Amino acid sequence: MKVLVIEDDYGIQELLRYNLKNNGYEVIIVDNGDEGYNMALKEMPDIILLDLMIPGIDGLEVCKKIRMNELIRNIPIIMVTAKGEELDKILGLELGADDYVTKPFSVKELIARIRTVMRRMKNGDKPSKEPENTNRKIAIGNLEIDEDKHEVRINGKKIILTLKEFELLKIMAENPGRVMTRDFLLDAVWGYEYGGETRTIDVHVRNLRKKLWGDNEEGMIQTIRGVGYKFENPGDLK
C-alpha cells in the first residue's frame, strides 16, 4: 500500500518513513503543499498523511483541492499536525479529512488509524457478504444511495460526499426511525480505534445536510436534542 506523507519536519519525516516501511507500506515524502498536491495526482497513493503547517499552500488548502479533483477526491486523508485546537479539527473535517492526529502522536496509534481507514474503504468498495454482481441500493423518497458505486443522488443529481460522510449517511438510512447516539455513530463509522470526540459527528451531519438539502434544512436527518440523530423520510423534498 502506498502512503503519501506531506510533512516539512525532517525528524517526523524520518520517523514516519522508518515505521511505515517496517509495517510494509511504500512511502513517498514531500515537504510542501504544492508538491504534495501534484504528487497525489502523479502517484495516486492509497492514503495521505497531511500536515497543516507546511510551506506553499497549507494543509487545509491541499485537502480542499484534493476533494475538488475528480481523479483523487476519494483518497483518504489523515491530518497529522501540532495544531490541536477544536477549530482546526473542525475545519479539517469540514474540508473532507477522514481522521485527525495531533502531534506528538503514538506511531502505533497512527498505524492503527491508517488500517482502520483503509479497512473501511476496502469494505465499502468490496462488500464481503453480497455477490459481486448484486447492485445494492437504498432508495428513500428522492434520495438514492448506491453502495457498490459509492454514489449518492438527490432527484437524480449526483452529490459528492467524502468516505466518512457516505458511511454516516448509509448507516442512518439503513436504520430509518431509529434514534442513534453520537457515541454509537462514532464507533460504527470511525471504529473503536478512533479516539476522537463526538463533535466529529455533528460536523459531518452538518456537512451532509448542506450538501443534500441546503444550509437551512435538516432534510431526512432529524436532531434528537441531547441524544443524537434519527433518519426519517419526510416525503419528497422540494
Backbone hydrogen bonds, N-H to C=O, Kabsch-Sander energy under -0.5 kcal/mol:
donor,donor_aa,acceptor,acceptor_aa,energy
3,V,26,E,-3.3
4,L,47,I,-2.4
5,V,3,V,-0.6
5,V,28,I,-3.4
6,I,4,L,-0.6
6,I,49,L,-3.1
7,E,5,V,-0.7
7,E,30,V,-2.3
10,Y,8,D,-0.7
13,Q,9,D,-2.5
14,E,10,Y,-2.5
15,L,11,G,-2.1
16,L,12,I,-2.7
17,R,13,Q,-2.9
18,Y,14,E,-2.6
19,N,15,L,-2.0
20,L,16,L,-2.7
21,K,17,R,-2.1
22,N,18,Y,-1.9
23,N,19,N,-0.9
23,N,20,L,-0.6
24,G,21,K,-1.8
25,Y,20,L,-2.5
26,E,1,M,-2.9
28,I,3,V,-2.6
30,V,5,V,-2.5
33,G,55,P,-2.8
36,G,32,N,-2.0
37,Y,33,G,-2.4
38,N,34,D,-2.1
39,M,35,E,-2.7
40,A,36,G,-1.9
41,L,37,Y,-1.6
42,K,38,N,-2.1
43,E,39,M,-3.2
44,M,40,A,-1.6
46,D,2,K,-2.0
47,I,2,K,-1.3
48,I,76,P,-2.1
49,L,4,L,-2.9
50,L,48,I,-0.6
50,L,78,I,-2.5
51,D,6,I,-2.5
51,D,49,L,-0.5
54,I,52,L,-1.4
59,G,52,L,-2.7
62,V,58,D,-2.2
63,C,59,G,-2.6
64,K,60,L,-2.2
65,K,61,E,-2.6
66,I,62,V,-2.4
67,R,63,C,-2.3
68,M,64,K,-0.9
69,N,65,K,-0.6
69,N,66,I,-1.1
70,E,68,M,-0.6
72,I,69,N,-0.8
73,R,69,N,-1.6
75,I,72,I,-1.8
78,I,48,I,-2.9
79,M,77,I,-0.5
79,M,99,D,-2.2
80,V,50,L,-2.2
81,T,79,M,-0.5
81,T,101,V,-2.0
84,G,82,A,-0.9
89,K,85,E,-1.7
90,I,86,E,-2.8
91,L,87,L,-2.5
92,G,88,D,-2.3
93,L,89,K,-2.5
94,E,90,I,-2.8
95,L,91,L,-1.7
96,G,93,L,-1.2
97,A,92,G,-2.4
98,D,77,I,-2.7
99,D,77,I,-1.2
101,V,79,M,-3.5
103,K,81,T,-2.6
110,L,106,S,-2.5
111,I,107,V,-2.6
112,A,108,K,-2.2
113,R,109,E,-2.2
114,I,110,L,-2.3
115,R,111,I,-2.4
116,T,112,A,-2.1
117,V,113,R,-2.6
118,M,114,I,-2.5
119,R,115,R,-2.5
120,R,116,T,-2.2
121,M,117,V,-2.0
122,K,118,M,-2.7
123,N,119,R,-2.7
124,G,120,R,-1.8
125,D,121,M,-2.0
126,K,122,K,-2.6
134,T,131,P,-1.9
135,N,133,N,-0.5
136,R,134,T,-0.9
137,K,135,N,-0.5
138,I,145,I,-2.6
140,I,138,I,-0.5
140,I,143,L,-2.6
143,L,140,I,-2.4
144,E,153,R,-2.5
145,I,138,I,-3.1
146,D,144,E,-0.5
146,D,151,E,-3.0
147,E,136,R,-2.1
147,E,145,I,-0.8
148,D,136,R,-0.8
150,H,146,D,-1.0
151,E,146,D,-1.8
152,V,159,I,-0.6
153,R,144,E,-2.5
154,I,157,K,-2.3
155,N,142,N,-2.3
157,K,154,I,-2.4
159,I,152,V,-3.3
161,L,159,I,-0.6
166,F,162,T,-2.5
167,E,163,L,-2.4
168,L,164,K,-2.5
169,L,165,E,-2.5
170,K,166,F,-2.6
171,I,167,E,-2.3
172,M,168,L,-1.6
173,A,169,L,-2.6
174,E,170,K,-2.0
175,N,172,M,-1.1
177,G,231,F,-3.1
178,R,175,N,-1.7
180,M,229,Y,-3.3
182,R,227,V,-1.2
185,L,181,T,-2.2
186,L,182,R,-2.6
187,D,183,D,-2.2
188,A,184,F,-2.7
189,V,185,L,-2.4
190,W,186,L,-2.1
191,G,186,L,-0.8
191,G,187,D,-0.8
194,Y,191,G,-1.5
200,T,197,E,-1.9
201,I,198,T,-1.2
202,D,198,T,-1.0
203,V,199,R,-2.0
204,H,200,T,-2.1
205,V,201,I,-2.7
206,R,202,D,-2.3
207,N,203,V,-2.1
208,L,204,H,-2.5
209,R,205,V,-2.7
210,K,206,R,-2.1
211,K,207,N,-2.5
212,L,208,L,-2.7
213,W,209,R,-3.0
214,G,209,R,-1.0
214,G,210,K,-0.9
217,E,214,G,-1.2
221,I,218,E,-1.5
222,Q,220,M,-0.9
222,Q,230,K,-3.4
224,I,228,G,-2.6
225,R,223,T,-0.8
227,V,224,I,-2.5
228,G,224,I,-1.7
229,Y,180,M,-2.5
230,K,222,Q,-2.4
231,F,178,R,-0.6
232,E,220,M,-3.1
232,E,230,K,-0.6
